[in-house]
Amino acid sequence: MASTIPNPGSWSVDQIGAAGKHIGQMTREIGGGDIDADALPRVRKLEMEDLRIALRKGMEDFTACRSDVMFLCLLYPIIGIFLAWVGMQRELLPLLFPVMSGFALVGPVAAVGLYEMSRRREMGEPVGYLDAFRVASSPAFSAILALGIMLFATFTVWMILADMIYRATLGPEAPASMGAFLVDLFTTGAGWMMIIIGMGVGALFAFAVLATSVISFPLLLDRHCGMPAAVVTSVKLTRRNPVVILTWGIIVAGSLAIGSIPAFLGLIVVMPVLGHATWHLYRRAIDFETE
């Protein structure tokens, strides 16, 4: 059968229409439409026991998928070492701690593949490291990507503010060396001012990210509900369980700090356990029985 050569004009119109339809679909995925409060998932009242159960199940997932997730998480110490090397440059030395602490701000998006592995294991499906990349084919990938971009933007703003805090206290000149910087940091009023202001501002950023993303990514992966609905549900959970969620944030921050020693190699274990545990915390946070 002879093939028909399409008219260039009609072909262009068809392609533009298809592209417009695709962009519209992505917009719906990111925006999720109007948020109906009654249609949002119901969040539960959590107890400290829920955190222990989530961590235990996260460890079980890690044990079951150990070789796969450790292979995936080799990237985390490489990124950490690179960031530390960048921070050790004299001009960027004051930003070393903000860079390392800011790693927690983008941690939720770095663990999306781990959520998918836990989801598949919970469903009784075989799990391998390649399954972590199935997130890219998820119907909610556009919303996941948008939320990830939002977290990276938050990290960027944090770095800008950290630099401004340094310039307003110990700066604006770069420190002569690491030793000189530490002396100025801990033995001068300006240094302690930088510590106090920096930790205060950093804590605000950390809590904002925790509240908006504690279950957002697992919810998007599981429910395909749109980014605004996922963020609102995460904030609802935080408002209902402030002490438990804050404790979870402290556990995550402390675990990441411990995992950074030595040379960030501990992140090969810490990141997958926390990632898997976050999925199970999400499963305990949503009241599926009322839906």
C-alpha positions in Angstrom: 0.0 0.0 0.0 1.4 3.4 -0.9 2.0 5.7 2.0 0.3 9.0 2.0 2.4 12.1 2.5 0.6 14.4 4.9 -0.1 18.0 4.1 2.6 20.1 5.9 0.0 22.6 7.1 -2.4 20.0 8.5 0.5 18.0 10.0 1.8 21.1 11.8 -1.7 21.9 13.2 -2.0 18.3 14.4 1.4 18.4 16.1 0.6 21.8 17.8 -2.7 20.4 19.0 -1.1 17.3 20.4 1.6 19.4 22.1 -1.1 21.7 23.6 -3.0 18.7 24.8 0.1 17.3 26.5 0.9 20.6 28.1 -2.6 20.9 29.3 -2.4 17.4 30.8 0.9 18.3 32.6 -0.7 21.5 33.9 -3.6 19.5 35.4 -1.2 17.1 37.0 0.8 19.9 38.5 -2.1 22.0 39.5 -4.6 19.3 40.4 -7.5 21.6 39.7 -9.5 23.3 42.5 -8.8 21.8 45.9 -12.0 20.3 47.4 -11.4 20.0 51.1 -13.9 17.2 51.4 -12.1 15.2 48.7 -8.7 15.4 50.3 -7.4 12.3 52.0 -8.3 12.1 55.7 -5.2 12.3 58.0 -4.9 10.3 61.2 -3.8 11.2 64.7 -0.3 9.8 65.0 1.5 8.6 68.0 5.2 8.1 68.6 4.6 4.4 68.2 3.8 5.1 64.5 7.3 6.5 64.0 8.8 3.4 65.5 6.7 1.1 63.3 7.6 3.2 60.2 11.3 3.0 61.0 11.0 -0.8 61.7 9.3 -1.4 58.4 11.7 0.9 56.6 14.6 -1.3 58.0 12.7 -4.4 56.8 12.4 -3.0 53.3 16.1 -2.0 53.3 17.0 -5.6 54.4 14.9 -7.1 51.7 16.3 -4.9 49.0 19.7 -4.2 50.5 22.0 -4.7 47.4 19.6 -2.8 45.1 19.1 0.2 47.3 22.7 0.4 48.4 23.7 0.5 44.7 21.2 3.3 44.1 22.4 5.3 47.1 26.0 5.2 46.2 25.2 8.5 44.5 24.4 10.3 47.8 27.9 10.2 49.4 29.4 11.2 46.0 27.1 14.2 46.0 27.9 15.0 49.6 31.7 14.8 49.1 31.4 17.0 46.0 29.4 19.6 48.0 31.9 19.5 50.8 34.7 20.0 48.3 32.9 23.0 46.9 32.3 24.4 50.3 36.0 24.0 51.3 37.0 26.6 48.6 38.1 29.7 50.5 35.5 31.9 48.9 32.7 29.5 49.7 33.9 28.3 53.1 31.2 30.2 55.0 28.6 28.3 53.0 29.9 24.8 53.9 27.5 24.2 56.8 24.5 25.8 55.0 25.2 23.5 52.0 25.5 20.4 54.1 22.4 21.2 56.2 20.5 22.2 53.1 20.9 18.6 51.8 18.0 17.7 54.1 15.8 20.2 52.2 16.0 18.2 49.0 16.1 14.8 50.7 12.4 14.0 50.0 12.8 14.3 46.2 16.1 12.3 46.3 14.1 9.4 47.9 11.2 9.2 45.4 12.6 6.0 43.9 12.7 4.4 47.3 9.1 5.2 47.9 8.3 3.4 44.7 10.2 0.3 45.7 8.4 0.2 49.1 5.1 0.6 47.3 5.8 -2.3 45.0 7.0 -4.5 47.8 3.9 -3.7 49.8 1.8 -4.9 46.8 3.7 -8.1 46.7 5.5 -7.4 43.5 9.1 -8.2 42.8 11.4 -5.3 43.5 14.8 -4.4 41.9 16.8 -1.2 41.6 15.4 -0.5 38.1 11.9 -0.2 39.7 13.1 3.0 41.3 13.1 4.6 37.9 9.5 3.6 37.2 8.6 6.9 38.8 9.4 8.6 35.5 6.4 6.7 33.9 4.0 7.5 36.8 1.0 9.6 35.8 1.9 11.9 38.6 5.5 12.5 37.4 4.8 16.1 36.3 3.5 16.9 39.8 6.4 15.1 41.4 8.8 17.0 39.2 7.2 20.4 40.0 7.3 19.7 43.8 11.0 18.7 43.4 11.7 22.0 41.6 10.0 23.8 44.4 12.3 22.2 47.0 15.4 23.0 44.9 14.2 26.6 44.7 13.8 26.6 48.5 17.4 25.3 48.8 18.6 28.1 46.5 16.8 30.8 48.6 18.3 29.3 51.8 21.8 29.5 50.2 21.3 33.2 49.2 20.1 34.1 52.7 23.0 32.2 54.3 25.4 34.2 52.2 23.7 37.4 53.2 23.8 36.5 56.9 27.6 35.9 56.6 28.2 39.2 54.8 26.2 41.0 57.5 28.1 39.5 60.4 31.6 38.1 59.7 31.9 39.3 56.1 32.1 40.5 53.5 35.7 39.3 52.9 36.3 35.6 52.5 38.0 33.9 55.5 41.8 33.4 55.2 41.6 29.7 56.1 39.4 27.2 57.8 41.2 27.7 61.1 40.8 31.5 60.9 37.1 31.1 60.1 36.5 28.7 63.0 38.3 31.1 65.4 36.2 34.1 64.2 33.0 32.0 64.3 33.4 30.8 68.0 35.3 33.5 69.6 33.7 36.7 68.4 30.3 38.3 68.9 29.8 38.6 65.2 30.5 34.9 64.8 27.9 33.9 67.5 25.5 36.3 65.9 25.9 34.5 62.6 25.4 31.1 64.3 22.2 32.3 66.1 20.6 34.0 63.1 21.7 31.2 60.7 20.3 28.5 62.9 17.1 30.3 63.4 16.5 31.0 59.7 17.6 27.5 58.8 15.2 26.0 61.3 12.3 27.9 59.7 13.3 26.6 56.2 13.6 23.1 57.6 10.2 23.1 59.3 8.5 24.6 56.2 9.9 21.9 54.0 9.0 19.2 56.6 5.4 20.4 56.8 4.9 20.6 53.1 6.7 17.5 52.0 6.6 15.0 54.9 4.1 12.8 52.9 3.6 14.8 49.7 5.8 12.6 47.4 4.4 9.3 48.6 0.9 10.7 48.3 1.5 11.8 44.7 3.0 8.5 43.8 0.1 6.6 45.4 -2.9 8.8 44.7 -2.1 10.9 41.6 -3.9 13.8 43.3 -2.0 16.9 42.1 0.7 18.9 43.8 -1.5 21.4 45.7 -3.7 18.7 47.2 -0.6 16.7 48.2 1.0 19.7 49.9 -2.2 20.7 51.6 -2.7 17.2 52.9 0.9 17.2 54.2 0.3 20.5 56.0 -2.9 19.1 57.5 -1.1 16.2 58.9 1.6 18.4 60.4 -1.1 20.7 62.0 -2.9 17.7 63.5 0.4 16.1 64.7 2.9 18.8 65.3 4.9 17.1 68.0 5.1 13.7 66.2 6.0 15.4 62.9 8.6 17.6 64.5 10.1 14.5 66.2 10.2 12.8 62.8 12.1 15.8 61.4 14.6 15.6 64.3 15.1 11.9 63.6 15.7 12.6 59.9 18.1 15.5 60.6 20.0 13.6 63.2 20.2 10.5 61.1 21.5 12.5 58.1 24.1 14.2 60.3 25.3 10.8 61.6 25.2 9.3 58.1 27.5 12.1 56.9 30.3 10.7 59.1 32.7 9.6 57.8 32.9 11.0 54.3 29.1 10.7 53.9 29.4 6.9 53.5 26.8 6.3 56.1 24.2 7.8 53.8 24.3 4.6 51.8 22.4 3.0 54.7 20.7 6.0 56.3 19.0 7.4 53.1 17.3 4.1 52.1 16.1 3.3 55.6 14.6 6.9 55.9 13.2 6.7 52.4 11.4 3.4 53.0 10.3 4.5 56.5 8.8 7.7 55.0 6.6 5.5 52.7 5.3 3.5 55.7 4.8 6.7 57.7 2.6 7.9 54.9 0.6 4.7 55.0 0.0 5.2 58.7 -0.8 8.9 58.3 -3.7 8.5 55.9 -7.0 7.1 57.0 -7.8 4.7 54.2 -10.6 3.0 56.1 -12.9 6.1 55.7 -12.5 6.3 51.9 
